[in-house]
Amino acid sequence: MTKPAIFEDKKRLIDLPFGDDKTKTLPLGLNSVKWGTIWLISLAWFLFATFVTFPTGLIHVLEKLPLGVEIFNFLMNSSLFIVPFLALCAFAGRAIKGLFKPFHSSQIKFMIGMFFAAFFGSSVAGDLAKLFGPMTTNAHVVEDKTGALSKFITVALNSIGGLLGEELLTLIVFFLIYSLAIKKLNRETTILLALIGSSLVFGLYHLPTYGYNVAQSILVIGVVRFFLSAVYIRTKSIWASFLTHYAYDMILFSIGLIATLHK
């Protein structure tokens, strides 16, 4: 019988896509080489979307079109999900449906608990990160009253594809670590190791967002990711972790919007 790992529900253990200690089942049936390839493809596109500088001529054309810049940014953010998704489809085929299962209503309480745990954890981690230097504000936080509400709506829309992409990028790293570690370790230890490792990598993904503040990216963002990934481990549904993640970010951005409007 499969033993529940950290954050798993003992009464309602959902195994997919994790195997047991006897069979050493691999996530979606993919070995570490395939997970590594998927991760490299996803990472390459993430770096391209983050650092590429588009020609000035293209920007001028987009600015002349109705909502041209906004639509372009929405598509770029959505591509952070689309590209890893297509890479997964190429290697896993229909098995990828296992990541997008609906979650059970009984798991909503756990999702809410992890939502608040992420806030508390980030607060504690933030105090610790301040010991290494000042914190950096997220670039998506609206700080200018001019068009503040429209900017907030744009961020909210762009975040849908962007955060789905972040969930998928995190799971790819999680499964890569899992597929490597399960060869030597038991299932419970492997899941814990994959959880911690993927949370740290997630923090590193956010270095450009926070002005390359290493302490903030690893400690604060890594801690938030730890609790968001706990939602996936519990539910085995990317929709559950995405909704928790989206709610977390929107609350933060809403607080920033309210503060800006009341300056």
C-alpha positions in Angstrom: 0.0 0.0 0.0 1.3 3.5 -0.9 2.2 5.6 2.2 1.0 9.2 2.1 3.8 11.7 1.7 3.9 15.3 3.1 0.6 17.2 2.6 -1.2 14.2 1.2 -4.6 13.2 2.6 -4.5 9.9 4.4 -8.2 9.4 4.0 -8.3 10.3 0.3 -5.0 9.4 -1.1 -4.7 10.3 -4.8 -1.7 8.6 -6.3 -1.5 9.8 -9.8 1.0 10.7 -11.1 3.2 9.4 -8.2 4.0 5.7 -8.0 4.8 3.5 -5.0 8.1 2.3 -3.6 7.7 -1.1 -5.2 7.1 -0.1 -8.8 9.0 3.1 -8.8 6.5 4.5 -11.2 7.7 7.7 -13.0 5.5 10.8 -13.4 3.4 10.5 -16.6 5.6 7.5 -17.5 8.5 9.8 -18.5 12.1 9.2 -17.3 14.5 11.9 -16.1 16.0 12.4 -19.6 12.6 13.3 -21.1 11.7 15.5 -18.1 15.1 17.2 -18.5 14.4 17.8 -22.1 11.0 19.3 -21.4 12.5 21.5 -18.7 15.3 22.8 -21.1 12.7 23.6 -23.8 10.5 25.4 -21.2 13.5 27.2 -19.7 14.7 28.4 -23.0 11.4 29.9 -23.9 11.1 31.5 -20.4 14.4 33.2 -20.8 13.5 34.3 -24.3 10.2 35.8 -23.2 11.8 37.4 -20.2 14.9 39.0 -21.8 14.2 39.5 -25.5 14.1 43.0 -26.8 11.6 43.4 -29.6 12.4 45.8 -32.6 11.3 49.4 -32.1 9.4 49.2 -35.4 7.2 46.4 -34.1 6.4 48.3 -30.9 5.4 51.4 -32.9 3.1 49.3 -35.1 1.5 47.7 -32.0 1.0 51.1 -30.4 -1.0 52.2 -33.4 -3.4 49.3 -33.2 -6.4 49.2 -30.8 -5.1 47.4 -27.7 -2.2 46.2 -29.8 0.4 46.3 -27.0 -2.0 44.8 -24.5 -2.9 41.9 -26.7 0.7 41.3 -27.6 1.6 41.2 -23.9 -1.3 38.8 -23.2 -0.1 36.5 -25.9 3.5 36.6 -24.6 2.4 35.8 -21.1 0.1 33.0 -22.3 3.1 31.5 -24.3 4.7 30.8 -20.9 2.0 28.2 -20.5 1.5 27.2 -24.1 5.2 26.3 -24.9 5.7 24.0 -21.9 2.3 22.5 -22.5 3.1 21.6 -26.1 6.5 20.2 -25.0 4.7 18.0 -22.5 2.1 16.9 -25.1 4.9 15.9 -27.4 6.5 13.6 -24.9 3.6 12.5 -22.7 0.7 12.5 -25.2 -2.7 12.0 -23.6 -1.2 11.2 -20.3 -0.9 14.9 -19.7 -4.6 14.9 -18.8 -3.5 13.5 -15.5 -2.2 17.0 -14.5 -5.5 18.8 -15.3 -7.9 16.7 -13.3 -10.7 18.6 -11.4 -10.2 18.9 -7.7 -12.7 17.8 -5.1 -14.8 20.3 -3.1 -13.6 18.7 0.1 -10.1 20.0 -0.8 -11.1 23.7 -0.9 -10.5 24.0 2.9 -6.9 22.9 2.4 -6.4 25.3 -0.5 -7.6 28.2 1.7 -5.3 27.0 4.5 -2.3 27.0 2.2 -3.4 30.4 0.9 -3.1 31.9 4.4 0.0 29.9 5.1 1.7 31.4 2.1 0.9 34.9 3.4 2.2 34.1 6.9 5.2 32.3 5.5 6.1 35.1 3.2 5.9 37.6 6.0 8.3 35.7 8.2 10.6 35.0 5.3 10.4 38.7 4.3 11.7 39.8 7.7 14.5 37.3 7.3 15.3 38.5 3.8 15.5 42.1 5.0 18.6 41.1 7.0 20.4 40.8 3.7 19.2 44.2 2.3 16.0 46.1 1.3 13.1 44.4 -0.4 12.2 45.1 -4.1 8.7 45.8 -5.2 7.1 43.5 -7.8 7.0 45.3 -11.1 3.3 44.4 -11.6 2.2 46.3 -8.5 0.4 49.5 -9.7 2.1 52.5 -8.1 0.8 55.3 -10.3 -2.7 56.8 -10.0 -2.9 57.6 -13.7 -4.9 54.7 -15.3 -4.3 52.6 -12.2 -7.5 50.6 -12.5 -7.0 49.8 -16.2 -3.4 48.8 -15.4 -4.7 46.5 -12.7 -7.2 44.8 -15.0 -4.4 44.3 -17.6 -2.2 42.7 -15.0 -5.1 40.5 -13.8 -5.8 39.3 -17.4 -2.1 38.7 -18.2 -1.6 36.8 -15.0 -4.0 34.0 -16.1 -1.6 32.7 -18.8 1.5 33.7 -16.9 0.5 32.0 -13.6 -0.7 28.8 -15.4 2.8 28.8 -17.1 4.5 29.2 -13.7 2.5 26.3 -12.3 3.5 24.1 -15.2 7.2 25.2 -15.1 7.2 24.4 -11.4 5.7 20.9 -11.9 8.2 20.2 -14.7 11.1 20.8 -12.3 9.2 18.9 -9.5 8.8 15.9 -11.8 12.4 16.1 -13.0 13.7 16.0 -9.5 11.2 13.2 -8.6 12.2 11.1 -11.6 15.9 11.4 -10.6 15.5 10.8 -6.9 13.0 8.0 -6.9 15.7 5.7 -8.2 17.5 5.8 -4.9 14.9 7.1 -2.3 11.5 6.1 -1.1 8.4 7.9 -2.3 7.8 10.1 0.7 11.4 11.4 0.8 11.4 11.9 -3.0 8.3 14.0 -2.9 9.7 16.2 -0.1 12.9 16.7 -2.0 11.1 17.5 -5.2 8.9 20.0 -3.3 11.8 21.8 -1.7 14.0 21.7 -4.9 11.3 23.0 -7.2 10.4 25.8 -4.7 13.9 27.0 -4.8 14.1 26.9 -8.6 10.8 28.8 -8.7 12.4 31.5 -6.6 15.3 31.7 -9.0 12.9 32.2 -11.9 11.8 35.4 -10.2 15.2 37.0 -9.9 14.5 39.4 -12.8 11.1 40.4 -11.3 12.7 41.4 -8.0 15.8 43.2 -9.3 18.0 40.1 -8.8 17.4 40.3 -5.0 18.6 36.7 -4.3 17.5 36.7 -0.6 14.0 37.9 -1.5 13.6 35.5 -4.5 14.7 32.4 -2.7 13.4 33.0 0.8 10.1 34.9 0.2 9.1 33.6 -3.2 10.4 30.1 -2.5 8.4 29.9 0.7 5.2 31.0 -1.1 5.9 28.4 -3.8 6.3 25.7 -1.1 2.7 26.2 0.1 1.3 26.6 -3.4 2.9 23.3 -4.5 1.5 21.7 -1.3 -1.9 22.3 -2.9 -0.9 20.3 -5.9 0.5 17.5 -3.8 -2.8 17.3 -2.0 -5.1 17.6 -5.0 -2.9 16.3 -7.9 -4.7 19.1 -9.9 -2.9 22.0 -11.5 -6.2 23.9 -11.4 -6.2 23.9 -7.6 -2.7 25.2 -7.3 -3.3 27.7 -10.1 -6.5 29.1 -8.4 -4.7 29.4 -5.1 -1.7 31.1 -6.8 -4.0 33.5 -8.7 -6.0 34.4 -5.6 -2.7 35.1 -3.7 -1.3 37.4 -6.4 -4.5 39.2 -7.0 -4.9 40.0 -3.3 -1.4 41.4 -3.2 -1.9 43.5 -6.3 -5.3 44.7 -5.0 -3.7 45.9 -1.8 -1.1 47.7 -3.9 -3.9 49.3 -6.0 -5.9 50.4 -3.0 -2.7 51.9 -1.4 -2.0 53.8 -4.7 -5.5 55.2 -5.1 -5.4 56.5 -1.5 -2.0 58.3 -1.8 
